[in-house]
Amino acid sequence: MAKAASAAKAAEARGDDPVAAQEWRRYRLIEDASRDPEDLLTEGIALSVTALTLVEPSP
């Protein structure tokens, strides 16, 4: 995680936004890999429910 964060910060300092975004995604993937799978599932379901409410037409 420290390597990904360091690479992201270095890319930000250079103004290389695409690389910085890629490194921050890598950081989050590493972080998520250490989370409880049930927590990830619960979070994913909540995000899906929210997304559905945003795309459903209002009556």
Gaussian input, Z-matrix of N, CA and C with variables (Angstrom, degrees):
# hf/3-21g

backbone

0 1
 N
 C     1     B1
 C     2     B2     1     A1
 N     3     B3     2     A2     1     D1
 C     4     B4     3     A3     2     D2
 C     5     B5     4     A4     3     D3
 N     6     B6     5     A5     4     D4
 C     7     B7     6     A6     5     D5
 C     8     B8     7     A7     6     D6
 N     9     B9     8     A8     7     D7
 C    10    B10     9     A9     8     D8
 C    11    B11    10    A10     9     D9
 N    12    B12    11    A11    10    D10
 C    13    B13    12    A12    11    D11
 C    14    B14    13    A13    12    D12
 N    15    B15    14    A14    13    D13
 C    16    B16    15    A15    14    D14
 C    17    B17    16    A16    15    D15
 N    18    B18    17    A17    16    D16
 C    19    B19    18    A18    17    D17
 C    20    B20    19    A19    18    D18
 N    21    B21    20    A20    19    D19
 C    22    B22    21    A21    20    D20
 C    23    B23    22    A22    21    D21
 N    24    B24    23    A23    22    D22
 C    25    B25    24    A24    23    D23
 C    26    B26    25    A25    24    D24
 N    27    B27    26    A26    25    D25
 C    28    B28    27    A27    26    D26
 C    29    B29    28    A28    27    D27
 N    30    B30    29    A29    28    D28
 C    31    B31    30    A30    29    D29
 C    32    B32    31    A31    30    D30
 N    33    B33    32    A32    31    D31
 C    34    B34    33    A33    32    D32
 C    35    B35    34    A34    33    D33
 N    36    B36    35    A35    34    D34
 C    37    B37    36    A36    35    D35
 C    38    B38    37    A37    36    D36
 N    39    B39    38    A38    37    D37
 C    40    B40    39    A39    38    D38
 C    41    B41    40    A40    39    D39
 N    42    B42    41    A41    40    D40
 C    43    B43    42    A42    41    D41
 C    44    B44    43    A43    42    D42
 N    45    B45    44    A44    43    D43
 C    46    B46    45    A45    44    D44
 C    47    B47    46    A46    45    D45
 N    48    B48    47    A47    46    D46
 C    49    B49    48    A48    47    D47
 C    50    B50    49    A49    48    D48
 N    51    B51    50    A50    49    D49
 C    52    B52    51    A51    50    D50
 C    53    B53    52    A52    51    D51
 N    54    B54    53    A53    52    D52
 C    55    B55    54    A54    53    D53
 C    56    B56    55    A55    54    D54
 N    57    B57    56    A56    55    D55
 C    58    B58    57    A57    56    D56
 C    59    B59    58    A58    57    D57
 N    60    B60    59    A59    58    D58
 C    61    B61    60    A60    59    D59
 C    62    B62    61    A61    60    D60
 N    63    B63    62    A62    61    D61
 C    64    B64    63    A63    62    D62
 C    65    B65    64    A64    63    D63
 N    66    B66    65    A65    64    D64
 C    67    B67    66    A66    65    D65
 C    68    B68    67    A67    66    D66
 N    69    B69    68    A68    67    D67
 C    70    B70    69    A69    68    D68
 C    71    B71    70    A70    69    D69
 N    72    B72    71    A71    70    D70
 C    73    B73    72    A72    71    D71
 C    74    B74    73    A73    72    D72
 N    75    B75    74    A74    73    D73
 C    76    B76    75    A75    74    D74
 C    77    B77    76    A76    75    D75
 N    78    B78    77    A77    76    D76
 C    79    B79    78    A78    77    D77
 C    80    B80    79    A79    78    D78
 N    81    B81    80    A80    79    D79
 C    82    B82    81    A81    80    D80
 C    83    B83    82    A82    81    D81
 N    84    B84    83    A83    82    D82
 C    85    B85    84    A84    83    D83
 C    86    B86    85    A85    84    D84
 N    87    B87    86    A86    85    D85
 C    88    B88    87    A87    86    D86
 C    89    B89    88    A88    87    D87
 N    90    B90    89    A89    88    D88
 C    91    B91    90    A90    89    D89
 C    92    B92    91    A91    90    D90
 N    93    B93    92    A92    91    D91
 C    94    B94    93    A93    92    D92
 C    95    B95    94    A94    93    D93
 N    96    B96    95    A95    94    D94
 C    97    B97    96    A96    95    D95
 C    98    B98    97    A97    96    D96
 N    99    B99    98    A98    97    D97
 C   100   B100    99    A99    98    D98
 C   101   B101   100   A100    99    D99
 N   102   B102   101   A101   100   D100
 C   103   B103   102   A102   101   D101
 C   104   B104   103   A103   102   D102
 N   105   B105   104   A104   103   D103
 C   106   B106   105   A105   104   D104
 C   107   B107   106   A106   105   D105
 N   108   B108   107   A107   106   D106
 C   109   B109   108   A108   107   D107
 C   110   B110   109   A109   108   D108
 N   111   B111   110   A110   109   D109
 C   112   B112   111   A111   110   D110
 C   113   B113   112   A112   111   D111
 N   114   B114   113   A113   112   D112
 C   115   B115   114   A114   113   D113
 C   116   B116   115   A115   114   D114
 N   117   B117   116   A116   115   D115
 C   118   B118   117   A117   116   D116
 C   119   B119   118   A118   117   D117
 N   120   B120   119   A119   118   D118
 C   121   B121   120   A120   119   D119
 C   122   B122   121   A121   120   D120
 N   123   B123   122   A122   121   D121
 C   124   B124   123   A123   122   D122
 C   125   B125   124   A124   123   D123
 N   126   B126   125   A125   124   D124
 C   127   B127   126   A126   125   D125
 C   128   B128   127   A127   126   D126
 N   129   B129   128   A128   127   D127
 C   130   B130   129   A129   128   D128
 C   131   B131   130   A130   129   D129
 N   132   B132   131   A131   130   D130
 C   133   B133   132   A132   131   D131
 C   134   B134   133   A133   132   D132
 N   135   B135   134   A134   133   D133
 C   136   B136   135   A135   134   D134
 C   137   B137   136   A136   135   D135
 N   138   B138   137   A137   136   D136
 C   139   B139   138   A138   137   D137
 C   140   B140   139   A139   138   D138
 N   141   B141   140   A140   139   D139
 C   142   B142   141   A141   140   D140
 C   143   B143   142   A142   141   D141
 N   144   B144   143   A143   142   D142
 C   145   B145   144   A144   143   D143
 C   146   B146   145   A145   144   D144
 N   147   B147   146   A146   145   D145
 C   148   B148   147   A147   146   D146
 C   149   B149   148   A148   147   D147
 N   150   B150   149   A149   148   D148
 C   151   B151   150   A150   149   D149
 C   152   B152   151   A151   150   D150
 N   153   B153   152   A152   151   D151
 C   154   B154   153   A153   152   D152
 C   155   B155   154   A154   153   D153
 N   156   B156   155   A155   154   D154
 C   157   B157   156   A156   155   D155
 C   158   B158   157   A157   156   D156
 N   159   B159   158   A158   157   D157
 C   160   B160   159   A159   158   D158
 C   161   B161   160   A160   159   D159
 N   162   B162   161   A161   160   D160
 C   163   B163   162   A162   161   D161
 C   164   B164   163   A163   162   D162
 N   165   B165   164   A164   163   D163
 C   166   B166   165   A165   164   D164
 C   167   B167   166   A166   165   D165
 N   168   B168   167   A167   166   D166
 C   169   B169   168   A168   167   D167
 C   170   B170   169   A169   168   D168
 N   171   B171   170   A170   169   D169
 C   172   B172   171   A171   170   D170
 C   173   B173   172   A172   171   D171
 N   174   B174   173   A173   172   D172
 C   175   B175   174   A174   173   D173
 C   176   B176   175   A175   174   D174

   B1=1.4432
   B2=1.5203
   B3=1.3033
   B4=1.4625
   B5=1.5219
   B6=1.3319
   B7=1.4636
   B8=1.5297
   B9=1.3325
   B10=1.4677
   B11=1.5235
   B12=1.3166
   B13=1.4676
   B14=1.5253
   B15=1.3148
   B16=1.4594
   B17=1.5247
   B18=1.3321
   B19=1.4721
   B20=1.5290
   B21=1.3226
   B22=1.4634
   B23=1.5229
   B24=1.3021
   B25=1.4645
   B26=1.5280
   B27=1.3356
   B28=1.4616
   B29=1.5279
   B30=1.3246
   B31=1.4649
   B32=1.5256
   B33=1.3273
   B34=1.4660
   B35=1.5236
   B36=1.3189
   B37=1.4627
   B38=1.5275
   B39=1.3412
   B40=1.4634
   B41=1.5224
   B42=1.3365
   B43=1.4513
   B44=1.5192
   B45=1.3213
   B46=1.4680
   B47=1.5286
   B48=1.3246
   B49=1.4664
   B50=1.5301
   B51=1.3413
   B52=1.4751
   B53=1.5337
   B54=1.3164
   B55=1.4667
   B56=1.5257
   B57=1.3141
   B58=1.4654
   B59=1.5269
   B60=1.3280
   B61=1.4677
   B62=1.5244
   B63=1.3284
   B64=1.4717
   B65=1.5288
   B66=1.3122
   B67=1.4670
   B68=1.5230
   B69=1.3417
   B70=1.4690
   B71=1.5263
   B72=1.3453
   B73=1.4696
   B74=1.5232
   B75=1.3304
   B76=1.4647
   B77=1.5328
   B78=1.3231
   B79=1.4581
   B80=1.5333
   B81=1.3563
   B82=1.4703
   B83=1.5261
   B84=1.3305
   B85=1.4672
   B86=1.5225
   B87=1.3170
   B88=1.4653
   B89=1.5266
   B90=1.3271
   B91=1.4635
   B92=1.5290
   B93=1.3428
   B94=1.4667
   B95=1.5198
   B96=1.3181
   B97=1.4654
   B98=1.5262
   B99=1.3183
   B100=1.4608
   B101=1.5261
   B102=1.3416
   B103=1.4677
   B104=1.5208
   B105=1.3112
   B106=1.4573
   B107=1.5336
   B108=1.3306
   B109=1.4645
   B110=1.5283
   B111=1.3081
   B112=1.4675
   B113=1.5272
   B114=1.3249
   B115=1.4698
   B116=1.5250
   B117=1.3341
   B118=1.4580
   B119=1.5239
   B120=1.3181
   B121=1.4631
   B122=1.5253
   B123=1.3185
   B124=1.4673
   B125=1.5270
   B126=1.3132
   B127=1.4615
   B128=1.5355
   B129=1.3240
   B130=1.4580
   B131=1.5216
   B132=1.3157
   B133=1.4656
   B134=1.5268
   B135=1.3173
   B136=1.4637
   B137=1.5268
   B138=1.3308
   B139=1.4629
   B140=1.5249
   B141=1.3275
   B142=1.4615
   B143=1.5258
   B144=1.3190
   B145=1.4632
   B146=1.5262
   B147=1.3063
   B148=1.4643
   B149=1.5239
   B150=1.3229
   B151=1.4660
   B152=1.5222
   B153=1.3147
   B154=1.4624
   B155=1.5179
   B156=1.3091
   B157=1.4611
   B158=1.5278
   B159=1.3217
   B160=1.4567
   B161=1.5281
   B162=1.3304
   B163=1.4642
   B164=1.5175
   B165=1.3264
   B166=1.4502
   B167=1.5241
   B168=1.3216
   B169=1.4637
   B170=1.5299
   B171=1.3112
   B172=1.4727
   B173=1.5259
   B174=1.3616
   B175=1.4727
   B176=1.5057
   A1=111.00
   A2=116.06
   A3=119.46
   A4=111.01
   A5=117.25
   A6=121.21
   A7=110.97
   A8=116.64
   A9=120.49
   A10=110.77
   A11=117.52
   A12=120.94
   A13=110.54
   A14=116.14
   A15=120.24
   A16=111.15
   A17=116.23
   A18=120.34
   A19=110.46
   A20=117.09
   A21=120.97
   A22=110.56
   A23=116.70
   A24=120.30
   A25=111.05
   A26=116.56
   A27=120.12
   A28=110.61
   A29=116.62
   A30=120.28
   A31=110.98
   A32=116.79
   A33=120.41
   A34=110.31
   A35=116.63
   A36=120.97
   A37=111.01
   A38=117.20
   A39=121.72
   A40=112.18
   A41=116.15
   A42=120.03
   A43=113.22
   A44=116.41
   A45=122.21
   A46=109.13
   A47=115.49
   A48=121.08
   A49=114.25
   A50=119.69
   A51=118.48
   A52=112.83
   A53=116.75
   A54=119.97
   A55=110.04
   A56=117.30
   A57=120.64
   A58=110.01
   A59=117.16
   A60=120.43
   A61=110.78
   A62=116.52
   A63=120.64
   A64=110.79
   A65=117.15
   A66=120.44
   A67=111.57
   A68=117.55
   A69=118.89
   A70=110.53
   A71=118.21
   A72=120.46
   A73=110.05
   A74=116.17
   A75=120.22
   A76=110.24
   A77=116.53
   A78=121.29
   A79=110.71
   A80=115.92
   A81=119.57
   A82=111.94
   A83=117.10
   A84=119.45
   A85=111.19
   A86=115.87
   A87=119.75
   A88=109.88
   A89=116.02
   A90=121.63
   A91=110.52
   A92=116.22
   A93=120.19
   A94=112.39
   A95=117.51
   A96=120.77
   A97=111.62
   A98=117.10
   A99=120.21
   A100=112.71
   A101=116.98
   A102=120.54
   A103=111.26
   A104=115.36
   A105=122.64
   A106=108.78
   A107=117.76
   A108=120.41
   A109=113.11
   A110=118.14
   A111=120.64
   A112=111.04
   A113=116.78
   A114=119.95
   A115=110.74
   A116=116.16
   A117=119.80
   A118=111.33
   A119=116.42
   A120=120.63
   A121=110.47
   A122=116.66
   A123=121.37
   A124=110.55
   A125=116.49
   A126=120.50
   A127=110.63
   A128=116.93
   A129=120.65
   A130=112.22
   A131=116.86
   A132=120.80
   A133=110.23
   A134=116.90
   A135=120.49
   A136=111.13
   A137=117.33
   A138=120.35
   A139=111.36
   A140=116.77
   A141=120.75
   A142=111.27
   A143=116.87
   A144=121.07
   A145=109.90
   A146=116.54
   A147=120.65
   A148=110.76
   A149=116.74
   A150=120.59
   A151=110.83
   A152=116.76
   A153=119.90
   A154=111.92
   A155=117.34
   A156=119.89
   A157=111.49
   A158=116.82
   A159=119.61
   A160=112.56
   A161=117.37
   A162=119.64
   A163=113.42
   A164=118.49
   A165=120.84
   A166=109.80
   A167=115.84
   A168=118.20
   A169=111.09
   A170=115.97
   A171=121.20
   A172=108.16
   A173=117.53
   A174=120.16
   A175=112.75
   D1=-40.63
   D2=-178.58
   D3=-62.93
   D4=-37.77
   D5=179.63
   D6=-64.85
   D7=-44.05
   D8=179.10
   D9=-65.05
   D10=-42.42
   D11=179.05
   D12=-64.02
   D13=-41.94
   D14=179.18
   D15=-63.60
   D16=-42.53
   D17=179.34
   D18=-65.07
   D19=-38.54
   D20=179.23
   D21=-65.95
   D22=-44.23
   D23=179.89
   D24=-64.67
   D25=-39.34
   D26=178.59
   D27=-64.58
   D28=-41.88
   D29=178.56
   D30=-64.91
   D31=-39.27
   D32=176.77
   D33=-62.14
   D34=-42.25
   D35=-179.13
   D36=-64.06
   D37=-32.18
   D38=177.59
   D39=-81.03
   D40=-9.99
   D41=-176.79
   D42=79.70
   D43=17.92
   D44=-179.48
   D45=-92.34
   D46=80.00
   D47=-174.60
   D48=-60.56
   D49=-42.51
   D50=179.79
   D51=-60.15
   D52=-42.26
   D53=179.22
   D54=-69.29
   D55=-39.81
   D56=178.72
   D57=-60.67
   D58=-44.28
   D59=179.26
   D60=-62.51
   D61=-41.83
   D62=178.68
   D63=-62.28
   D64=-43.81
   D65=-179.35
   D66=-67.84
   D67=-37.37
   D68=177.11
   D69=-67.26
   D70=-35.65
   D71=174.86
   D72=-62.49
   D73=-43.46
   D74=177.74
   D75=-59.69
   D76=-43.23
   D77=178.82
   D78=-58.75
   D79=-46.59
   D80=-179.28
   D81=-65.94
   D82=-35.87
   D83=177.31
   D84=-64.26
   D85=-42.62
   D86=177.91
   D87=-63.29
   D88=-43.81
   D89=179.62
   D90=-61.46
   D91=-45.89
   D92=-179.24
   D93=-65.49
   D94=-31.29
   D95=-179.31
   D96=-62.54
   D97=-24.10
   D98=-179.41
   D99=-91.84
   D100=-3.06
   D101=-178.87
   D102=-82.35
   D103=159.72
   D104=176.71
   D105=-65.18
   D106=127.67
   D107=-179.45
   D108=-56.62
   D109=-34.96
   D110=178.87
   D111=-65.58
   D112=-37.75
   D113=176.98
   D114=-64.89
   D115=-41.65
   D116=178.15
   D117=-63.37
   D118=-41.42
   D119=179.11
   D120=-63.63
   D121=-45.75
   D122=179.07
   D123=-60.42
   D124=-43.34
   D125=178.97
   D126=-64.84
   D127=-41.42
   D128=179.07
   D129=-63.25
   D130=-41.63
   D131=178.02
   D132=-63.91
   D133=-44.79
   D134=179.09
   D135=-60.80
   D136=-40.70
   D137=177.94
   D138=-65.55
   D139=-38.67
   D140=178.51
   D141=-64.71
   D142=-43.04
   D143=178.48
   D144=-62.21
   D145=-43.41
   D146=178.61
   D147=-62.58
   D148=-43.95
   D149=179.31
   D150=-60.96
   D151=-41.70
   D152=179.40
   D153=-63.30
   D154=-39.30
   D155=178.97
   D156=-67.71
   D157=-28.21
   D158=179.38
   D159=-75.97
   D160=-28.73
   D161=-177.18
   D162=-96.96
   D163=-13.72
   D164=179.44
   D165=-74.11
   D166=135.12
   D167=178.53
   D168=-67.80
   D169=146.72
   D170=177.83
   D171=-77.63
   D172=143.82
   D173=179.12
   D174=-69.26

